[in-house]
Amino acid sequence: MTEQISTPGAFRMDRRTALAATGVAATALSAVACSSYGNTEKAAASTNDVRVRKQDGGTELAKTSEVPVGGGVIKGDTVITQATAGAFAGFSSTCTHLGCKVSEVSDGLIKCPCHGSKFNLDGTVAGGPAPRPLDARAVRVDGDSVVSG
């Protein structure tokens, strides 16, 4: 026989139902707390990645002084290179092999850490399993900034 938990004038609930309801409530609260934490973390990351919206519609990705001649930088999901002085180019930071994010630009190459793909500063494949060049991203210079568009 199950024990009944009741309050005068209220509905009746047995112990098993009460325990099950408590477990469901605890699980729901945990899920909400975890999803809120992830959103807070993303919001904090986006505020730390300050990008200035230019008046003409482009978003500042980097200062021109940050992009070395004969090299490049990775800013968010964009790789910005400067193969020769003043010749800036933009590419997706997603490797065309299996979708890993490239991790560095050094020695005149854009490098993917997952399977060793390497790309030239113009985005073309220099070596490794990548089947095609990095996807191009439109970038341009606006004053002392490299902006999208």
N, C-alpha and C positions, 0 to 999 in steps of 0.2 A: 504494500500500500504506500502511496506517496503522500508526503506531508504537504499540506496546503499553507501558503502564505497569503494572508488576507488582511485587509484593513476594513473596518466597518464602513459600509457605503461605497466601497471600491470593488473593482473586478478581482477575481480569484486567479491565482497563478501557482502551479506546482513548482517545486524546487528545481527540477530539470529544466523547465521552461525559463525560469529566472536565471539560472546559470548560463543557459544557451544565449539568452538575450544579452547578458553581460559580456559574454565572449564576442558576440557580433558587434556590440557597441565599441568594445576595446579595439577590435580589428578595424572598424570604420574610422575611429579617431586616429589610429596609427597611420592609416592610408592618407587621411587628410593632412596630418602633420608632415608626412614624407613628401607629399606633392607640394605643399606650401614651401617646404625647405628648398626643394629644387628650383621653384620659381624665384625665390628670394636670391638664391645663389646666381641664377641667370641674370637677374636684374642687377645685382652687384657687379657681375662681370661686364655687363654692357655699360655701366656707368664708369667703370675703370678704363674701358676702351673708348676714350673720348674721340669722337669724330665730329668735325665741324662741317655743317652744311653751308656750302657757298651760296651766294646770292643767285648765281646762274644755274643752280640745281645740282651741281656735283657735290659729292661728299669727300672731304679731305681724308686721304688714306695715309699719307706720310709727308714729311718735309723733304724737299729735294736733297737737302744736305744729309739725310739719313740713308740715302741710296748710293752706295759707293760705285764709282765708275769701274766697270769690269766685274760687277757683282750685283747684289740685290738684297731685298728684305722681304720677309713674310709678314703681312699685316692682316690679321683675321683670316679670311678665306681668299685673299689675293696675294700673289707674288708680284712684286714690283722689281724690275731689273733696269739696269743702265749699262748696256753693253759698251757703248762709247759715250763720251761726254755729251749730255743733253738728249740722248736717245732713250727715253723711258718707254717701257712696255709693261703690260699687265697680263697676268695669267691666273687661272684658277689654281688654288693650292691643293686640289684633289688630283692625285696620281691617276693616270688613265689605265693603269694595270688593274688594280682591285679596289680603288677608291680610298686608299690611305691618304692622309695629309702629308705633303712634303714637309720636311723638318728643318732644312737649312739651305742656304745659298752660300757656297764656298768654292774656292778654286775655280771660279767661272762656271760652276754647275749648280743646278737646282737638284737636291737629293731627296729621295724617298727612303725612309728607314725600313719599310716593311720587306721589300724584296730586292732592293738594290737598284731600282730604276734611277736613271740620271737624265737630266734634261739640260740642253744648252740654254744660254740666256735669252734666246729667241723662242723658247718653249719647245723646240724640236727634240726628239729623242736622241740622247747621246749614248745610252747603253741600258742594258737590263731588259726585263720582260715587258715594259710598257709598249703597247701596240701602236700608239699614236701620240702626237704632241699634246702638251697641256692645252686646255681650252683657253682661248684669248679672252681678256677682259679689257674693255675700253678704259684707258686712263689718259690723262693729259696734264700738262703743267699749267697752273694758275698762280702766278706770282712765284712764291717760294714753296708752293705745295704741289704734290701730286694728288689729283682728284679723280674720282670715278667719272666716267662719261667721256 
